[in-house]
Structure formats: C-alpha cells, structure tokens
C-alpha cells in the first residue's frame, strides 16, 4: 500500500520525531510507514488521517486488484 504520509508531514514542517510524538508512536514506526515497510493498523490510520484532516483513502492508497475496487 502506498501512502502520502511523508509528503503531508513535510508540508506541515514536521520532523519524523515531532510527528511521531504527536501521534504517540516511535520515530521508527513513522519511518516504516513512510517507506511502505509497515502498514498501520486501522486505528493508527484513523489517528493519522485525523491529524492531517484528510480522509484515510486520500492518505493511504491501496494498490490491489481492480477486482476489489469494482465490487
């Protein structure tokens, strides 16, 4: 799954450490999310979307099969 977390974080002028503190996770977690090595839990995805004031699907982009998007 791709995401726009790094872009949105940088637009707010936040370091990974500052953002991590704001959403109560480690800097390593933020780094792993930004690089796509870790997909956040649904709860954390909601926390991130609320922090940026955007819908989850505007931040996290599912790259699965078209089959699921049409159903």
RAPEMO-V266305 format. One record per helix or strand. SS is the DSSP state (@ for helix, = for strand). FROM is the first residue (numbers start at 0). TO is the last residue. If there is no record, write none. Layout:
SS FROM TO
SS FROM TO
This chain:
= 1 2
@ 4 10
@ 15 22
@ 26 33
@ 41 51
@ 55 58
= 59 60
@ 65 69
